[in-house]
């Protein structure tokens, strides 16, 4: 199952990058702004406060080109997913991402959106989170450095929960490093 999800994410990314809609003969997609891939610690006890699940998440995200300037940064749509390598909760997410980037290469971003997951809704075992709802809020925070105008390294954190809209709401956090490539 995990291999199928990872394969699906890689296939999706390759379809995105190889599709039509190019700006010029350099084959740069006009609608895709940046692709990010990362390795994240799963169920890090930060915002949610405690840990039940384990493993490492492989994260893949596409940030799209349409943008709106706000507060010195830009808001862009994003779509991504994280696959847990230990067979625990994996998720797909989408939302809007605001990012400010300084001319020296340092950047900071925050977002808000929704996520769907394959985890447990109710507490059945002490090693799985009770997330209460199949659809969750997704809140990412990222800070990093763009070192050649195209490549970037960052620290990435995200939180998913149902915001107490369901009886159970244990929430889940991930924390790790990502590499980004801007087109």
C-alpha positions as CSV (number, residue, x, y, z in Angstrom):
1,X,0.0,0.0,0.0
2,X,2.8,2.5,0.9
3,X,4.7,1.7,-2.2
4,X,1.5,2.3,-4.3
5,X,1.0,5.7,-2.6
6,X,4.6,6.7,-3.1
7,X,4.5,5.5,-6.7
8,X,1.3,7.5,-7.2
9,X,2.9,10.7,-5.9
10,X,6.0,10.2,-8.1
11,X,3.8,9.5,-11.1
12,X,1.6,12.6,-10.4
13,X,4.7,14.8,-10.2
14,X,6.1,13.4,-13.4
15,X,2.8,14.0,-15.2
16,X,2.7,17.6,-13.8
17,X,6.2,18.3,-15.1
18,X,5.9,16.6,-18.4
19,X,2.4,17.9,-19.5
20,X,1.7,20.6,-22.0
21,X,1.6,24.4,-21.2
22,X,5.2,25.4,-21.5
23,X,6.5,28.9,-21.6
24,X,9.3,28.5,-24.1
25,X,11.7,26.0,-25.7
26,X,13.4,25.4,-22.3
27,X,10.4,23.4,-21.4
28,X,9.4,25.4,-18.3
29,X,5.8,24.9,-17.2
30,X,4.1,28.2,-16.9
31,X,1.5,27.1,-14.3
32,X,3.9,25.4,-11.9
33,X,6.0,27.6,-9.6
34,X,7.9,25.2,-7.4
35,X,8.1,21.5,-6.5
36,X,9.3,20.4,-3.0
37,X,10.3,17.0,-1.6
38,X,11.1,16.2,1.9
39,X,11.7,13.8,4.8
40,X,9.6,14.5,7.9
41,X,9.4,13.0,11.4
42,X,5.8,11.6,11.7
43,X,3.6,12.5,14.6
44,X,6.1,14.9,16.3
45,X,4.6,15.9,19.7
46,X,4.5,19.7,19.2
47,X,1.1,21.4,18.7
48,X,-0.8,18.2,19.3
49,X,1.1,17.6,22.5
50,X,1.8,13.8,22.4
51,X,2.8,11.0,20.0
52,X,1.1,7.7,19.2
53,X,2.3,6.9,15.7
54,X,5.9,6.4,14.4
55,X,8.0,6.4,11.3
56,X,9.2,8.8,8.7
57,X,7.0,10.6,6.1
58,X,8.1,11.2,2.5
59,X,6.5,14.5,1.5
60,X,5.9,15.8,-2.1
61,X,4.3,19.2,-2.9
62,X,3.6,21.3,-5.9
63,X,3.1,25.1,-5.6
64,X,1.4,26.7,-8.5
65,X,2.1,30.0,-10.3
66,X,-1.1,32.0,-9.9
67,X,-0.4,34.5,-7.2
68,X,-1.8,37.4,-5.2
69,X,0.6,39.9,-3.5
70,X,-0.2,40.4,0.2
71,X,1.9,42.0,3.0
72,X,5.1,41.9,1.0
73,X,4.8,38.3,0.1
74,X,2.6,36.2,-2.3
75,X,-0.2,33.8,-1.8
76,X,-0.2,30.7,-4.1
77,X,-2.2,27.5,-4.3
78,X,-0.4,24.3,-3.2
79,X,-1.2,20.6,-3.4
80,X,0.8,17.8,-1.8
81,X,1.0,14.6,0.2
82,X,2.9,12.8,2.9
83,X,3.3,9.0,2.9
84,X,4.2,7.3,6.2
85,X,6.9,4.7,5.7
86,X,5.8,2.7,8.8
87,X,2.2,2.1,7.6
88,X,0.6,4.7,9.9
89,X,-1.4,7.7,8.8
90,X,-0.7,9.2,5.3
91,X,-2.4,12.3,3.9
92,X,-3.1,14.4,0.8
93,X,-3.6,18.1,1.2
94,X,-4.4,21.3,-0.6
95,X,-4.6,25.0,0.4
96,X,-3.2,28.5,0.0
97,X,0.4,29.3,0.9
98,X,1.6,32.8,1.8
99,X,5.4,33.2,1.4
100,X,7.7,36.1,2.0
101,X,11.1,35.9,0.4
102,X,13.9,38.3,1.2
103,X,16.5,39.4,-1.5
104,X,19.2,37.6,0.5
105,X,17.4,34.2,-0.1
106,X,15.8,33.7,3.3
107,X,12.1,32.9,3.2
108,X,9.2,32.2,5.5
109,X,5.8,30.7,4.6
110,X,2.5,29.8,6.3
111,X,-0.6,28.3,4.9
112,X,-4.1,27.1,5.5
113,X,-6.1,24.4,3.7
114,X,-7.6,21.0,4.0
115,X,-6.4,17.4,4.1
116,X,-7.7,13.9,3.7
117,X,-6.1,10.9,5.4
118,X,-6.2,7.2,5.7
119,X,-5.7,7.1,9.5
120,X,-8.1,6.1,12.3
121,X,-11.1,8.2,13.2
122,X,-11.6,6.8,16.7
123,X,-9.2,5.4,19.3
124,X,-8.9,1.7,18.6
125,X,-5.2,1.1,19.5
126,X,-2.8,3.1,21.6
127,X,-0.4,3.3,18.6
128,X,-2.7,5.1,16.3
129,X,-4.1,8.7,16.6
130,X,-7.9,9.2,16.8
131,X,-8.3,12.0,14.2
132,X,-12.2,12.1,14.5
133,X,-12.9,13.1,10.8
134,X,-11.7,12.0,7.4
135,X,-11.3,15.6,6.3
136,X,-9.0,17.8,8.5
137,X,-7.6,21.3,8.5
138,X,-4.0,21.6,7.3
139,X,-1.7,24.3,8.7
140,X,1.9,24.4,7.3
141,X,4.8,26.6,8.4
142,X,8.1,26.7,6.6
143,X,11.4,28.7,6.8
144,X,14.4,28.3,4.6
145,X,17.1,29.6,2.3
146,X,17.1,29.8,-1.5
147,X,20.7,29.5,-2.5
148,X,20.9,29.8,-6.3
149,X,17.6,31.4,-7.3
150,X,16.1,28.0,-8.0
151,X,17.0,25.6,-5.3
152,X,16.1,25.9,-1.6
153,X,16.4,24.0,1.7
154,X,13.9,24.5,4.4
155,X,12.6,23.4,7.8
156,X,8.9,22.4,7.4
157,X,6.2,21.8,10.0
158,X,2.6,21.0,9.5
159,X,-0.4,20.3,11.7
160,X,-3.6,18.5,10.9
161,X,-6.7,18.4,13.0
162,X,-10.5,18.7,12.9
163,X,-10.5,21.8,15.1
164,X,-12.9,20.1,17.6
165,X,-15.6,19.8,15.0
166,X,-15.7,16.1,15.8
167,X,-15.8,14.3,19.2
168,X,-12.2,13.0,18.9
169,X,-9.5,15.4,17.8
170,X,-6.0,14.2,18.8
171,X,-4.4,16.1,15.9
172,X,-1.0,15.2,14.3
173,X,2.2,17.1,13.5
174,X,5.1,16.5,11.2
175,X,8.5,18.2,11.3
176,X,11.5,17.8,8.9
177,X,13.6,19.1,6.0
178,X,12.6,19.8,2.4
179,X,14.3,20.6,-0.8
180,X,12.5,22.9,-3.3
181,X,13.2,23.5,-7.0
182,X,11.6,26.7,-8.5
183,X,10.9,26.7,-12.3
